[in-house]
Amino acid sequence: MKPKRELADTELSEGSSEKRFCEPGTSDMMGQRPQKAIELLEFELQQAQLNVQEIGRIIVDGMLEKSINDEILKELIKKVSKNVPTMANINLWNLSDDLSKGVIDSRLVVVGNAFLWNLLKSSMSTLRDKFDHYHFKMTTMAGAVQATSSSASSNSPNLTQFEFLTNRCQPGVHRVADDGIFVGVDLLDVYKSCVFRKTGDLGNKSKQFIKNYLAHATRPKCAIWHYSLRQSGASHKKWLQNIPEHVLDSLIHFQLSLAGLGMVELEADRDVDRGGFYMSLGDTEDARETTLTSMKMIREQLVTKFRQNVTDALNEAREMPFNTITRELMAPPRGKPIDMHHCVTWRQTESLIKRCELDPSKENLEAKQVLDYKLGLTYNPNRNPNDDEDADEIDVEDVK
């Protein structure tokens, strides 16, 4: 039987009166003074043969010394499960024989076994995630290649060959960043909240999705009135500005991903990577080049289509009245009467902006300030919260 040894008091962590009980293991053969318990444990997991008792001993000693806790063990499990290609074997015959003879401490074996079980579960979870990601990418790519082959002979994308599929996008990946005006939101959640017609094609779904997003994109919601998207340059109207690039890029890339063309390998300014993606595009070099060229061409055509849909949706947003009570944008009236007492339109707002530019009188500027406050575009610190909101109301019907 191997002699048990006790760690000298000088080797104990500061403030600890516990003495460790242990069997000499592989960590004692490191050729240097023992390091931190968590480092010893990581070293043990890299050995050709796993010593279950030694693993349990390090964990127990580390907990007694308070140098190891549950969070530290979880972090080590994550690290090892991702970086270690395979786990070493455990000699069951020697372990069983030593346990039956009482050579080793079964309590330490139980602790070591519990830790290794958690490590195994984490490794299996990591492997499953990698497989799911690979399957997700290959399924998406296969659908895109098939649709591309059907559309390659046309000068414009045949949208009936493409469809939006939510299983091509993962939650949290396509988020619009919060910039103070545009709210942070997961575009996949926005898309799933839309109710599409069963007969709707990709083009119609794109339009409906963008309209639904823009109706709730800004804070306040009527702030979307001040944004447009021109094909070249900015608007000649000083009160209109182009939609932020990060918002536009998120909208377009999300829809490309839904259509199965969101792979970075298809970006126009990206050099051709002869890796796995490229090799999967065909059996011969000519077939792969043809498919890649077609996919890039159709992707660019879809980008143009999606940009136009954003432009149209922004123009339509300026036709939506803003209800100052519910703080929501309403559907365009289309000739129907609206409640002018509590609703403000972009046309009224734009008229007042023009009037202030032509005649920046005190009366006009005050009217503009009151309107901006009612729309939530500005904050009036001098306002008494007990005042009736209608006391500041301007007659929007007079704003022509």
ROVOMI-723384 format. One record per residue (C-alpha): residue number from 0; residue in one letter; y, x, z. Coordinates in nm, 4 decimals. Example, Ala and Ser with C-alpha at 12.3 -4.5 7.8 and 13.67 -1.06 7.14 Angstrom:
BEGIN
GUVEX   seq   type      north       east         up
GUVEX     0      A    -0.4500     1.2300     0.7800
GUVEX     1      S    -0.1060     1.3670     0.7140
This chain:
BEGIN
GUVEX   seq   type      north       east         up
GUVEX     0      M     0.0000     0.0000     0.0000
GUVEX     1      K     0.3453     0.1252    -0.0908
GUVEX     2      P     0.5551     0.2029     0.2178
GUVEX     3      K     0.8380    -0.0337     0.2812
GUVEX     4      R     1.1763     0.1248     0.3286
GUVEX     5      E     1.4891     0.0070     0.5024
GUVEX     6      L     1.8315     0.0688     0.3568
GUVEX     7      A     2.0532     0.2789     0.5813
GUVEX     8      D     2.3525     0.1090     0.7376
GUVEX     9      T     2.5794     0.3265     0.5216
GUVEX    10      E     2.4294     0.1676     0.2121
GUVEX    11      L     2.5081    -0.1842     0.3229
GUVEX    12      S     2.8127    -0.3606     0.1887
GUVEX    13      E     3.1125    -0.3618     0.4177
GUVEX    14      G     3.1024    -0.6269     0.6881
GUVEX    15      S     2.7294    -0.6928     0.6465
GUVEX    16      S     2.4907    -0.6368     0.9360
GUVEX    17      E     2.1833    -0.7471     0.7384
GUVEX    18      K     1.9147    -0.4915     0.6521
GUVEX    19      R     1.7324    -0.5277     0.3218
GUVEX    20      F     1.3558    -0.5397     0.3020
GUVEX    21      C     1.2174    -0.4137    -0.0241
GUVEX    22      E     0.9427    -0.2470    -0.2187
GUVEX    23      P     1.0325     0.0519    -0.4352
GUVEX    24      G     1.0651    -0.0744    -0.7928
GUVEX    25      T     1.1828     0.0447    -1.1310
GUVEX    26      S     1.5444     0.0279    -1.0219
GUVEX    27      D     1.4715     0.3089    -0.7751
GUVEX    28      M     1.3852     0.5330    -1.0687
GUVEX    29      M     1.7272     0.5214    -1.2283
GUVEX    30      G     1.7886     0.8813    -1.1221
GUVEX    31      Q     2.1066     0.8031    -0.9365
GUVEX    32      R     2.2389     0.6256    -0.6315
GUVEX    33      P     2.1852     0.2483    -0.6604
GUVEX    34      Q     2.4709     0.0671    -0.8327
GUVEX    35      K     2.5925    -0.2886    -0.7888
GUVEX    36      A     2.3196    -0.5452    -0.7452
GUVEX    37      I     2.4141    -0.7301    -1.0632
GUVEX    38      E     2.3915    -0.4026    -1.2591
GUVEX    39      L     2.0494    -0.3304    -1.1111
GUVEX    40      L     1.9357    -0.6785    -1.2108
GUVEX    41      E     2.0578    -0.6352    -1.5677
GUVEX    42      F     1.8777    -0.2991    -1.5823
GUVEX    43      E     1.5517    -0.4590    -1.4653
GUVEX    44      L     1.5708    -0.7190    -1.7437
GUVEX    45      Q     1.5777    -0.4401    -2.0038
GUVEX    46      Q     1.2508    -0.2780    -1.8908
GUVEX    47      A     0.9350    -0.2732    -2.1039
GUVEX    48      Q     0.7506    -0.4636    -1.8284
GUVEX    49      L     0.9252    -0.7168    -1.6071
GUVEX    50      N     0.8716    -0.6676    -1.2331
GUVEX    51      V     0.9076    -1.0186    -1.0938
GUVEX    52      Q     0.9121    -0.9015    -0.7319
GUVEX    53      E     1.1794    -0.6396    -0.8049
GUVEX    54      I     1.3962    -0.9018    -0.9759
GUVEX    55      G     1.3587    -1.1324    -0.6778
GUVEX    56      R     1.4319    -0.8481    -0.4349
GUVEX    57      I     1.7586    -0.7572    -0.6091
GUVEX    58      I     1.8726    -1.1196    -0.6082
GUVEX    59      V     1.7876    -1.1715    -0.2401
GUVEX    60      D     1.9515    -0.8440    -0.1351
GUVEX    61      G     2.2582    -0.9224    -0.3439
GUVEX    62      M     2.2941    -1.2633    -0.1842
GUVEX    63      L     2.2575    -1.1152     0.1645
GUVEX    64      E     2.5281    -0.8621     0.0802
GUVEX    65      K     2.7359    -1.1426    -0.0810
GUVEX    66      S     2.7673    -0.9356    -0.3994
GUVEX    67      I     2.5718    -1.1962    -0.5983
GUVEX    68      N     2.6328    -1.5687    -0.6094
GUVEX    69      D     2.5301    -1.8577    -0.8300
GUVEX    70      E     2.8217    -1.8161    -1.0729
GUVEX    71      I     2.7503    -1.4450    -1.1226
GUVEX    72      L     2.3846    -1.5204    -1.1964
GUVEX    73      K     2.4822    -1.7902    -1.4482
GUVEX    74      E     2.7144    -1.5489    -1.6291
GUVEX    75      L     2.4386    -1.2869    -1.6448
GUVEX    76      I     2.1951    -1.5452    -1.7819
GUVEX    77      K     2.4436    -1.6365    -2.0578
GUVEX    78      K     2.4976    -1.2712    -2.1432
GUVEX    79      V     2.1306    -1.1766    -2.1526
GUVEX    80      S     2.0178    -1.4889    -2.3408
GUVEX    81      K     2.2679    -1.4155    -2.6205
GUVEX    82      N     2.2356    -1.0378    -2.6481
GUVEX    83      V     1.8776    -0.9445    -2.5599
GUVEX    84      P     1.6562    -0.9926    -2.8705
GUVEX    85      T     1.3379    -1.0574    -2.6727
GUVEX    86      M     1.2108    -1.0710    -2.3170
GUVEX    87      A     0.9507    -0.8212    -2.1976
GUVEX    88      N     0.6045    -0.9211    -2.0791
GUVEX    89      I     0.4907    -0.9859    -1.7253
GUVEX    90      N     0.1498    -0.8424    -1.6366
GUVEX    91      L    -0.0109    -1.1548    -1.4930
GUVEX    92      W    -0.3327    -0.9796    -1.3926
GUVEX    93      N    -0.1592    -0.7143    -1.1843
GUVEX    94      L     0.0747    -0.9736    -1.0374
GUVEX    95      S    -0.2132    -1.2032    -0.9415
GUVEX    96      D    -0.4146    -0.9148    -0.7978
GUVEX    97      D    -0.1219    -0.7846    -0.5916
GUVEX    98      L    -0.0487    -1.1326    -0.4579
GUVEX    99      S    -0.4110    -1.1895    -0.3556
GUVEX   100      K    -0.4195    -0.8565    -0.1737
GUVEX   101      G    -0.0854    -0.9146    -0.0036
GUVEX   102      V     0.0574    -0.5992    -0.1572
GUVEX   103      I     0.3755    -0.7739    -0.2681
GUVEX   104      D     0.5971    -1.0349    -0.1061
GUVEX   105      S     0.5301    -1.3763    -0.2590
GUVEX   106      R     0.8734    -1.5006    -0.1484
GUVEX   107      L     1.0447    -1.2455    -0.3703
GUVEX   108      V     0.8107    -1.3343    -0.6571
GUVEX   109      V     0.9151    -1.7003    -0.6281
GUVEX   110      V     1.2854    -1.6073    -0.6450
GUVEX   111      G     1.2308    -1.3728    -0.9393
GUVEX   112      N     1.0232    -1.6309    -1.1226
GUVEX   113      A     1.2902    -1.8987    -1.0719
GUVEX   114      F     1.5558    -1.6697    -1.2191
GUVEX   115      L     1.3384    -1.5820    -1.5196
GUVEX   116      W     1.2671    -1.9509    -1.5774
GUVEX   117      N     1.6402    -2.0241    -1.5941
GUVEX   118      L     1.6838    -1.7287    -1.8292
GUVEX   119      L     1.4088    -1.8622    -2.0542
GUVEX   120      K     1.5709    -2.2065    -2.0716
GUVEX   121      S     1.9062    -2.0523    -2.1599
GUVEX   122      S     1.7464    -1.8388    -2.4321
GUVEX   123      M     1.5756    -2.1444    -2.5813
GUVEX   124      S     1.9054    -2.3343    -2.5769
GUVEX   125      T     2.0823    -2.0459    -2.7517
GUVEX   126      L     1.8094    -2.0315    -3.0142
GUVEX   127      R     1.8295    -2.4078    -3.0700
GUVEX   128      D     2.2077    -2.3906    -3.1139
GUVEX   129      K     2.1699    -2.1132    -3.3718
GUVEX   130      F     1.9053    -2.3111    -3.5590
GUVEX   131      D     2.1151    -2.6294    -3.5522
GUVEX   132      H     2.4147    -2.4380    -3.6870
GUVEX   133      Y     2.2028    -2.2845    -3.9646
GUVEX   134      H     2.0523    -2.6226    -4.0557
GUVEX   135      F     2.3987    -2.7805    -4.0455
GUVEX   136      K     2.5395    -2.5165    -4.2810
GUVEX   137      M     2.2475    -2.5276    -4.5255
GUVEX   138      T     2.2460    -2.9101    -4.5397
GUVEX   139      T     2.6195    -2.9175    -4.6030
GUVEX   140      M     2.5918    -2.6527    -4.8714
GUVEX   141      A     2.3012    -2.8244    -5.0477
GUVEX   142      G     2.4946    -3.1504    -5.0747
GUVEX   143      A     2.7997    -2.9715    -5.2093
GUVEX   144      V     2.5992    -2.7816    -5.4717
GUVEX   145      Q     2.4313    -3.1014    -5.5900
GUVEX   146      A     2.7621    -3.2872    -5.6191
GUVEX   147      T     2.9216    -2.9881    -5.7904
GUVEX   148      S     2.6492    -2.9734    -6.0535
GUVEX   149      S     2.7143    -3.3385    -6.1405
GUVEX   150      S     3.0914    -3.2873    -6.1668
GUVEX   151      A     3.1135    -2.9433    -6.3246
GUVEX   152      S     3.1338    -3.0758    -6.6807
GUVEX   153      S     3.4430    -3.2854    -6.6032
GUVEX   154      N     3.8017    -3.1600    -6.6014
GUVEX   155      S     3.8756    -3.3703    -6.2934
GUVEX   156      P     3.6529    -3.4240    -5.9899
GUVEX   157      N     3.4238    -3.7219    -6.0134
GUVEX   158      L     3.4870    -3.8585    -5.6641
GUVEX   159      T     3.1852    -4.0873    -5.6878
GUVEX   160      Q     2.9667    -3.7742    -5.6745
GUVEX   161      F     3.1174    -3.6746    -5.3398
GUVEX   162      E     3.1194    -3.8555    -5.0087
GUVEX   163      F     3.2565    -3.7969    -4.6625
GUVEX   164      L     2.9826    -3.7308    -4.4065
GUVEX   165      T     3.0714    -3.6812    -4.0408
GUVEX   166      N     2.7584    -3.4744    -3.9746
GUVEX   167      R     2.9207    -3.1987    -4.1792
GUVEX   168      C     3.1864    -3.1525    -3.9098
GUVEX   169      Q     3.1430    -3.0576    -3.5469
GUVEX   170      P     3.3526    -3.2014    -3.2603
GUVEX   171      G     3.6481    -2.9904    -3.1541
GUVEX   172      V     3.6503    -2.7686    -3.4635
GUVEX   173      H     3.9151    -2.9553    -3.6631
GUVEX   174      R     4.1950    -3.0030    -3.4120
GUVEX   175      V     4.5653    -3.0400    -3.4858
GUVEX   176      A     4.7508    -2.8176    -3.2409
GUVEX   177      D     5.0123    -2.9808    -3.0186
GUVEX   178      D     5.3569    -2.8473    -3.1115
GUVEX   179      G     5.5705    -3.0809    -2.9013
GUVEX   180      I     5.6239    -3.3340    -3.1809
GUVEX   181      F     5.2819    -3.3591    -3.3424
GUVEX   182      V     5.0290    -3.4409    -3.0731
GUVEX   183      G     4.7066    -3.2460    -3.0340
GUVEX   184      V     4.4110    -3.4468    -3.1601
GUVEX   185      D     4.0592    -3.3973    -3.2938
GUVEX   186      L     4.0639    -3.5217    -3.6537
GUVEX   187      L     3.6949    -3.6104    -3.6320
GUVEX   188      D     3.7784    -3.8639    -3.3594
GUVEX   189      V     4.0559    -4.0087    -3.5771
GUVEX   190      Y     3.8207    -4.0390    -3.8732
GUVEX   191      K     3.5502    -4.2096    -3.6676
GUVEX   192      S     3.8060    -4.4663    -3.5451
GUVEX   193      C     3.8718    -4.5812    -3.9028
GUVEX   194      V     3.6921    -4.8860    -4.0419
GUVEX   195      F     3.6263    -4.8272    -4.4110
GUVEX   196      R     3.5199    -5.0674    -4.6787
GUVEX   197      K     3.1568    -5.0302    -4.7753
GUVEX   198      T     3.2605    -4.9945    -5.1394
GUVEX   199      G     3.5301    -4.7362    -5.0648
GUVEX   200      D     3.4928    -4.4004    -5.2384
GUVEX   201      L     3.6073    -4.0618    -5.1166
GUVEX   202      G     3.9591    -4.1098    -5.2548
GUVEX   203      N     4.0140    -4.4420    -5.0791
GUVEX   204      K     3.8688    -4.3125    -4.7531
GUVEX   205      S     4.0989    -4.0122    -4.7721
GUVEX   206      K     4.4058    -4.2340    -4.8101
GUVEX   207      Q     4.3034    -4.4637    -4.5242
GUVEX   208      F     4.2212    -4.1743    -4.2923
GUVEX   209      I     4.5548    -4.0000    -4.3553
GUVEX   210      K     4.7512    -4.3229    -4.3028
GUVEX   211      N     4.5675    -4.3881    -3.9787
GUVEX   212      Y     4.6390    -4.0351    -3.8562
GUVEX   213      L     5.0088    -4.0364    -3.9477
GUVEX   214      A     5.0640    -4.3683    -3.7681
GUVEX   215      H     4.9778    -4.1929    -3.4399
GUVEX   216      A     5.0553    -3.8305    -3.5235
GUVEX   217      T     5.3928    -3.7761    -3.3581
GUVEX   218      R     5.5627    -3.8228    -3.0274
GUVEX   219      P     5.7411    -4.0702    -3.0579
GUVEX   220      K     5.5488    -4.2291    -3.3407
GUVEX   221      C     5.8588    -4.3066    -3.5475
GUVEX   222      A     5.9346    -3.9328    -3.5678
GUVEX   223      I     5.6950    -3.9237    -3.8644
GUVEX   224      W     5.9766    -4.0863    -4.0668
GUVEX   225      H     6.1532    -3.7501    -4.0815
GUVEX   226      Y     5.8679    -3.5731    -4.2618
GUVEX   227      S     5.7753    -3.5540    -4.6273
GUVEX   228      L     5.5667    -3.3324    -4.8544
GUVEX   229      R     5.7200    -3.2229    -5.1795
GUVEX   230      Q     5.5175    -3.0376    -5.4402
GUVEX   231      S     5.7829    -2.7649    -5.4591
GUVEX   232      G     6.0653    -2.6782    -5.2222
GUVEX   233      A     6.2056    -2.8989    -4.9493
GUVEX   234      S     6.3645    -3.2417    -4.9742
GUVEX   235      H     6.7283    -3.2577    -5.0860
GUVEX   236      K     6.7832    -3.4916    -4.7934
GUVEX   237      K     6.8754    -3.2838    -4.4910
GUVEX   238      W     6.7197    -3.5364    -4.2526
GUVEX   239      L     6.3782    -3.4989    -4.4205
GUVEX   240      Q     6.1657    -3.1885    -4.3749
GUVEX   241      N     5.8238    -3.0823    -4.4943
GUVEX   242      I     5.5332    -3.1645    -4.2674
GUVEX   243      P     5.4355    -2.8524    -4.0648
GUVEX   244      E     5.1905    -2.6213    -4.2375
GUVEX   245      H     4.9430    -2.6239    -3.9482
GUVEX   246      V     4.9200    -3.0040    -3.9680
GUVEX   247      L     4.8800    -3.0088    -4.3462
GUVEX   248      D     4.6206    -2.7310    -4.3418
GUVEX   249      S     4.4194    -2.9102    -4.0723
GUVEX   250      L     4.4212    -3.2386    -4.2671
GUVEX   251      I     4.3131    -3.0777    -4.5934
GUVEX   252      H     4.0477    -2.8462    -4.4490
GUVEX   253      F     3.8978    -3.1300    -4.2435
GUVEX   254      Q     3.8597    -3.3472    -4.5536
GUVEX   255      L     3.7133    -3.0584    -4.7515
GUVEX   256      S     3.4594    -3.0119    -4.4727
GUVEX   257      L     3.3742    -3.3826    -4.4801
GUVEX   258      A     3.3147    -3.3495    -4.8542
GUVEX   259      G     3.0942    -3.0420    -4.8052
GUVEX   260      L     3.3403    -2.7920    -4.9540
GUVEX   261      G     3.4938    -2.6467    -4.6401
GUVEX   262      M     3.3118    -2.3118    -4.6513
GUVEX   263      V     3.5408    -2.0106    -4.6262
GUVEX   264      E     3.3486    -1.8504    -4.9132
GUVEX   265      L     3.5135    -2.1022    -5.1484
GUVEX   266      E     3.8714    -2.0116    -5.0651
GUVEX   267      A     4.0574    -1.9085    -5.3804
GUVEX   268      D     4.1970    -1.5823    -5.2424
GUVEX   269      R     3.8681    -1.4676    -5.0899
GUVEX   270      D     3.6598    -1.1920    -5.2477
GUVEX   271      V     3.3107    -1.2908    -5.3531
GUVEX   272      D     3.0611    -1.2179    -5.0761
GUVEX   273      R     2.7168    -1.1439    -5.2146
GUVEX   274      G     2.5553    -1.2562    -4.8909
GUVEX   275      G     2.3349    -1.5512    -4.8039
GUVEX   276      F     2.5783    -1.8185    -4.9226
GUVEX   277      Y     2.6156    -1.6657    -5.2676
GUVEX   278      M     2.2427    -1.6033    -5.3096
GUVEX   279      S     2.1668    -1.9679    -5.2285
GUVEX   280      L     2.3719    -2.0965    -5.5235
GUVEX   281      G     2.1029    -2.0335    -5.7839
GUVEX   282      D     1.7979    -1.8404    -5.8947
GUVEX   283      T     1.9796    -1.6089    -6.1363
GUVEX   284      E     2.3089    -1.4204    -6.1316
GUVEX   285      D     2.4496    -1.6345    -6.4138
GUVEX   286      A     2.3517    -1.9565    -6.2364
GUVEX   287      R     2.5108    -1.8395    -5.9124
GUVEX   288      E     2.8347    -1.7386    -6.0854
GUVEX   289      T     2.8542    -2.0713    -6.2693
GUVEX   290      T     2.7944    -2.2743    -5.9546
GUVEX   291      L     3.0443    -2.0727    -5.7507
GUVEX   292      T     3.3132    -2.1082    -6.0180
GUVEX   293      S     3.2528    -2.4829    -6.0422
GUVEX   294      M     3.2657    -2.5296    -5.6653
GUVEX   295      K     3.5932    -2.3387    -5.6397
GUVEX   296      M     3.7438    -2.5388    -5.9261
GUVEX   297      I     3.6447    -2.8727    -5.7761
GUVEX   298      R     3.7650    -2.7624    -5.4341
GUVEX   299      E     4.1095    -2.6855    -5.5766
GUVEX   300      Q     4.1173    -3.0223    -5.7515
GUVEX   301      L     4.0307    -3.1965    -5.4263
GUVEX   302      V     4.3030    -3.0015    -5.2442
GUVEX   303      T     4.5551    -3.1318    -5.4981
GUVEX   304      K     4.4211    -3.4851    -5.4506
GUVEX   305      F     4.4412    -3.4648    -5.0717
GUVEX   306      R     4.7952    -3.3236    -5.0832
GUVEX   307      Q     4.9020    -3.6152    -5.3009
GUVEX   308      N     4.7428    -3.8569    -5.0535
GUVEX   309      V     4.9426    -3.6955    -4.7715
GUVEX   310      T     5.2627    -3.7336    -4.9753
GUVEX   311      D     5.1906    -4.1003    -5.0469
GUVEX   312      A     5.1012    -4.1713    -4.6838
GUVEX   313      L     5.4232    -4.0100    -4.5581
GUVEX   314      N     5.6260    -4.2204    -4.8020
GUVEX   315      E     5.4465    -4.5340    -4.6862
GUVEX   316      A     5.5053    -4.4413    -4.3206
GUVEX   317      R     5.8786    -4.4766    -4.3859
GUVEX   318      E     5.8126    -4.8378    -4.4842
GUVEX   319      M     5.6577    -4.9124    -4.1440
GUVEX   320      P     5.8972    -5.0682    -3.8877
GUVEX   321      F     5.8993    -4.9270    -3.5352
GUVEX   322      N     5.8684    -5.1736    -3.2471
GUVEX   323      T     6.0904    -5.0507    -2.9622
GUVEX   324      I     5.8916    -5.2537    -2.7073
GUVEX   325      T     5.5329    -5.1557    -2.7936
GUVEX   326      R     5.6457    -4.8123    -2.9230
GUVEX   327      E     5.4122    -4.8577    -3.2190
GUVEX   328      L     5.4585    -4.8424    -3.5953
GUVEX   329      M     5.3868    -5.1764    -3.7590
GUVEX   330      A     5.2343    -5.2518    -4.0969
GUVEX   331      P     5.4847    -5.2591    -4.3861
GUVEX   332      P     5.6353    -5.6100    -4.4031
GUVEX   333      R     5.5747    -5.6511    -4.7784
GUVEX   334      G     5.8440    -5.9173    -4.7980
GUVEX   335      K     5.7487    -6.0867    -4.4719
GUVEX   336      P     6.0168    -6.1358    -4.2035
GUVEX   337      I     6.0161    -5.8972    -3.9068
GUVEX   338      D     6.1637    -5.9216    -3.5587
GUVEX   339      M     6.4956    -5.7430    -3.6104
GUVEX   340      H     6.5769    -5.7778    -3.2402
GUVEX   341      H     6.3056    -5.5314    -3.1341
GUVEX   342      C     6.2157    -5.3565    -3.4589
GUVEX   343      V     6.3948    -5.0750    -3.6387
GUVEX   344      T     6.3207    -4.9619    -3.9935
GUVEX   345      W     6.3627    -4.6254    -4.1579
GUVEX   346      R     6.6097    -4.7753    -4.4049
GUVEX   347      Q     6.8358    -4.8780    -4.1178
GUVEX   348      T     6.8009    -4.5375    -3.9534
GUVEX   349      E     6.8732    -4.3539    -4.2785
GUVEX   350      S     7.1796    -4.5706    -4.3455
GUVEX   351      L     7.3226    -4.4864    -4.0051
GUVEX   352      I     7.2568    -4.1149    -4.0630
GUVEX   353      K     7.4439    -4.1304    -4.3941
GUVEX   354      R     7.7287    -4.3228    -4.2348
GUVEX   355      C     7.7663    -4.0585    -3.9639
GUVEX   356      E     7.7783    -3.7845    -4.2280
GUVEX   357      L     8.0470    -3.9624    -4.4309
GUVEX   358      D     8.2449    -4.0817    -4.1295
GUVEX   359      P     8.1589    -3.8934    -3.8082
GUVEX   360      S     8.3759    -4.1217    -3.5996
GUVEX   361      K     8.3174    -4.1723    -3.2289
GUVEX   362      E     8.1930    -4.5251    -3.2933
GUVEX   363      N     7.9371    -4.4158    -3.5528
GUVEX   364      L     7.8177    -4.1181    -3.3480
GUVEX   365      E     7.7745    -4.3348    -3.0385
GUVEX   366      A     7.5807    -4.5900    -3.2426
GUVEX   367      K     7.3555    -4.3115    -3.3716
GUVEX   368      Q     7.3049    -4.1813    -3.0168
GUVEX   369      V     7.2069    -4.5265    -2.8915
GUVEX   370      L     6.9660    -4.5760    -3.1815
GUVEX   371      D     6.8010    -4.2371    -3.1261
GUVEX   372      Y     6.7581    -4.3230    -2.7591
GUVEX   373      K     6.5972    -4.6579    -2.8402
GUVEX   374      L     6.3628    -4.4876    -3.0842
GUVEX   375      G     6.2703    -4.2294    -2.8207
GUVEX   376      L     6.4052    -3.9416    -3.0296
GUVEX   377      T     6.6522    -3.8404    -2.7570
GUVEX   378      Y     6.6787    -3.8785    -2.3804
GUVEX   379      N     6.9910    -4.0174    -2.2156
GUVEX   380      P     7.0212    -3.8553    -1.8693
GUVEX   381      N     7.3250    -4.0709    -1.7826
GUVEX   382      R     7.1387    -4.3954    -1.8265
GUVEX   383      N     7.0758    -4.6068    -1.5164
GUVEX   384      P     6.7045    -4.6976    -1.5129
GUVEX   385      N     6.7973    -5.0323    -1.3523
GUVEX   386      D     7.0141    -5.1284    -1.6482
GUVEX   387      D     6.8836    -5.3841    -1.8930
GUVEX   388      E     6.7687    -5.2055    -2.2067
GUVEX   389      D     6.9274    -5.4724    -2.4231
GUVEX   390      A     7.2676    -5.3771    -2.2798
GUVEX   391      D     7.2634    -5.0653    -2.4991
GUVEX   392      E     7.1310    -5.2471    -2.8006
GUVEX   393      I     7.3024    -5.2061    -3.1315
GUVEX   394      D     7.2894    -5.4740    -3.3951
GUVEX   395      V     7.0465    -5.3168    -3.6367
GUVEX   396      E     7.1023    -5.6009    -3.8799
GUVEX   397      D     7.4521    -5.4641    -3.9416
GUVEX   398      V     7.3105    -5.1280    -4.0474
GUVEX   399      K     7.2748    -5.1668    -4.4206
